[in-house]
C-alpha cells in the first residue's frame, strides 16, 4: 500500500526530526522502516515476512560493496595523521613572514594556510579549531576587528571540503553515480577561484578601512640572519645573489666565516642555501615542463579526430538513432531494465554538457586535443614567470633568503604530497581509492619526518638504493623511478615508526587516535548511506519522488530557473541542516531531473559543493562558528562570529552566479582531460 501523501509526510518528518536533534542516520532508517512496512504491508504475510526487512539488508550490503566509498576512510586517515604531525605552526609563521608587507597580512596568511591545510586534511572541524588556536589570538592582539578575524578562520576552514581531495565530492559521486575523478577535476578551478574572491574581500576591506587590520610593527616580523650570510650582501640594496654564488664558486671566501657559536661555517651551509635559493626557479620550470609534456605528449591525440577509434563509441550508442541527443519527452515511458532503449537516456545525458546549452553534440574528440593558441600562451607565460622569478631573486636580501628557506621547509613536503595525490588521480594513473592510500602512506611519512628528520631521510636513501638494485631486474627507466620511490617511501615510513614504537611511542599514540577518529567518521558516513538508501527507496515507493518531479516539470521552468530553484533550496537547507544530510537526502531529488533540463551533473555537483560552503557558515547550525567559539577568547561572542561569516555567504552566491554564467571554468578541465560529455 503506497500513498504520495505518506511520501511527503516522510520528507517533512525527517526535517523536523533532524532539527530536533535526532541522529540523522538512524532517523532515516527508522522512518524508512516504519513507512516501508506500511508500503509493503500484506495481511497474508507474518510480521517478519514484510519485504522492508529484505530492503534493509540489500541497502546495507550495497553500501558495504560500494567501491567509491573506500576512499573516504583513507582520505580521512590522511587528514587526521597530518593534523597530529604539528606542521601548521611552522607553516603559519613562515607564510606570515612572506606576506608581512601586504594589507591585513595576518588575515591573508590565515586564509592561505586554511586553504592549504584544508586541501591536505579535508576536515573542517580540525582546520577551524587548529587555526583558531594558532591565528585567533595573534590577530586580536594586533588590533584586528573581531569580525574579520573570526570570518577568515571560519570561511577558510571550509575550503577543504571543496578543493580536492574532498570527502564531500566523493559522497556526491556515490549518490549521483558520477565519476569521482571528473568531479575532482571540475572542482579545482572553482575552489581556487572562491579562495581568490575571499582574498579580494579581505584585502579590499583592509584598504578601505585600515582600522580593521592595523599594520604590524616591524619588530614583529624580523628574523635573525646569521652574520656570515649578512656579510655576503652587496650594495645599498643588500642583494644576496651575487655574494651567495661567489661563495658557492669560491669556497675560500668562507674561510673566516663563523656561526653564532663561533664554529667555522662549512661549505655545506652555502650549498644548502644555494639549493634553497634555486627552488622557486626549479618549481616554475618543472610546472611548465609538466604542462608541456601533458598537453603535447601524454594527452595528444594519436588517431585522426575525423575517424574516432572504435573504443570511443560503445555498441549501444552506435546503434542509437540520430535523435539520441534530444531531451526526453514528458510523456516518455520508462524502458525495461536491460533493454537497448533503456541505455539511451543515460548516454544522452552524458553527451549534454551545459556549456553547449543549445547544441547537444558531444565533442568526444576534444579529449586531449591541443588547445588553440596553446603555444603562444605557453611561451608568453613561461617568459613572464621566469622574468618575475629573476626579478624576485635580484631584489632578495639575506633576510628574504632565510624566509624562503623557512617556507620551503614547512610547505614543500606537504605540497609535494598533495600534488602527488591529485596528479595520480587526474592523470588516470590510479583510482581515487588507490590515491587515498598513497596519501595516507605519505602522511605517515611526513609525520615520521617531523619527529625524526635525519633518521627518515637516511632510511629513505637506503630504501631508494635498495629499490634501484631491485629495479635492475627489468632494466627499464620507469621501473627505476617506481622502484626508487617505493623503496624510499616504505623504508622512510617503517624505520622512524619502528624506532618510535621502541622508544617514545608518540607516533604510535597519534596513529591510534587517528585510527579511532577515522573509524568514527567512516561509520557515520556509511550509516548515513544505509539510512539514505532505505529512506529514498521507500520515499520513491510511496510516490514522493514522482510528485516532486511532476510538480517541478509542470512549472515549465527554463534550465536557468531550475538551477536557481535547486540551488536556492539547497542554500536555505544549509541554514538548519549539515552538508551530509543535504547531499544524501535532498540532492537525490534533483538528480533525476537534470537530464530533462539539459544540465550537466558534473557542473550541478560542483555548484552544490560550492553552495554547501554556506552550510558551515549559516546560523543556526553554523558548525564552523561553534568550532571557533570553543577555542576563541571568552570576550568573542557567537553573534560577532556570525557577523564575520555573513559576507562570505554573499561571496559564495557571487561565485555560484559566475560558475553558471561561465560554465567553462568548471567543465573545461574535466572535458580536456577526459573528453566532453
Secondary structure as GFF3:
##gff-version 3
##sequence-region A 1 677
A	DSSP	alpha_helix	4	19	.	.	.	ID=ss1
A	DSSP	alpha_helix	24	39	.	.	.	ID=ss2
A	DSSP	three_ten_helix	47	49	.	.	.	ID=ss3
A	DSSP	alpha_helix	52	64	.	.	.	ID=ss4
A	DSSP	three_ten_helix	67	69	.	.	.	ID=ss5
A	DSSP	alpha_helix	70	83	.	.	.	ID=ss6
A	DSSP	alpha_helix	88	98	.	.	.	ID=ss7
A	DSSP	alpha_helix	105	121	.	.	.	ID=ss8
A	DSSP	alpha_helix	124	131	.	.	.	ID=ss9
A	DSSP	pi_helix	132	136	.	.	.	ID=ss10
A	DSSP	alpha_helix	137	141	.	.	.	ID=ss11
A	DSSP	alpha_helix	146	157	.	.	.	ID=ss12
A	DSSP	three_ten_helix	158	161	.	.	.	ID=ss13
A	DSSP	alpha_helix	167	176	.	.	.	ID=ss14
A	DSSP	alpha_helix	180	208	.	.	.	ID=ss15
A	DSSP	three_ten_helix	210	213	.	.	.	ID=ss16
A	DSSP	three_ten_helix	218	220	.	.	.	ID=ss17
A	DSSP	alpha_helix	227	230	.	.	.	ID=ss18
A	DSSP	alpha_helix	241	249	.	.	.	ID=ss19
A	DSSP	three_ten_helix	251	254	.	.	.	ID=ss20
A	DSSP	alpha_helix	267	293	.	.	.	ID=ss21
A	DSSP	pi_helix	294	298	.	.	.	ID=ss22
A	DSSP	three_ten_helix	310	312	.	.	.	ID=ss23
A	DSSP	alpha_helix	315	318	.	.	.	ID=ss24
A	DSSP	three_ten_helix	322	325	.	.	.	ID=ss25
A	DSSP	alpha_helix	340	350	.	.	.	ID=ss26
A	DSSP	three_ten_helix	354	356	.	.	.	ID=ss27
A	DSSP	three_ten_helix	364	366	.	.	.	ID=ss28
A	DSSP	alpha_helix	374	395	.	.	.	ID=ss29
A	DSSP	alpha_helix	398	407	.	.	.	ID=ss30
A	DSSP	pi_helix	408	412	.	.	.	ID=ss31
A	DSSP	alpha_helix	413	426	.	.	.	ID=ss32
A	DSSP	alpha_helix	432	451	.	.	.	ID=ss33
A	DSSP	alpha_helix	453	471	.	.	.	ID=ss34
A	DSSP	alpha_helix	477	502	.	.	.	ID=ss35
A	DSSP	alpha_helix	506	541	.	.	.	ID=ss36
A	DSSP	alpha_helix	544	554	.	.	.	ID=ss37
A	DSSP	alpha_helix	559	576	.	.	.	ID=ss38
A	DSSP	alpha_helix	579	581	.	.	.	ID=ss39
A	DSSP	pi_helix	582	587	.	.	.	ID=ss40
A	DSSP	alpha_helix	588	591	.	.	.	ID=ss41
A	DSSP	alpha_helix	601	611	.	.	.	ID=ss42
A	DSSP	three_ten_helix	612	616	.	.	.	ID=ss43
A	DSSP	alpha_helix	623	629	.	.	.	ID=ss44
A	DSSP	alpha_helix	638	661	.	.	.	ID=ss45
A	DSSP	alpha_helix	664	674	.	.	.	ID=ss46
###
